[in-house]
Amino acid sequence: MPTSDKTLIVFPMLESWNSTTKMATIAASVDKKRVLCRISLDILMDNFGATEEVPMRSVAEYRHNIQDVAKQLIESERYEEDGSILIRACDL
């Protein structure tokens, strides 16, 4: 999914927590196509002060920071094989 200067990236208020994989997911809309942007509990704890009890609190608190990183990864076309974006520690 190539991006360009005209690519519209929007972040609707859609987010979820997967307790099995311990990953938070926020949704992005890239030219009206859904892209899931994932970030692990470990990265949330190390970089945003998350806790295991309420990991999504830090996602809400640092949503703009996480979105900025996700947007950079989308613009750089750093998609995973499944079309999602995975935010790693080296991306922060």
Secondary structure, 3 states (H helix, E strand, C coil): CCCCCCCCEECCCCEEEECCCCEEEEEEEECCEEEEEEEEHHHHHHHHCCCCCCHHHHHHHCHHHHHHHHHHHHHCCCECCCCCEEECHHHC
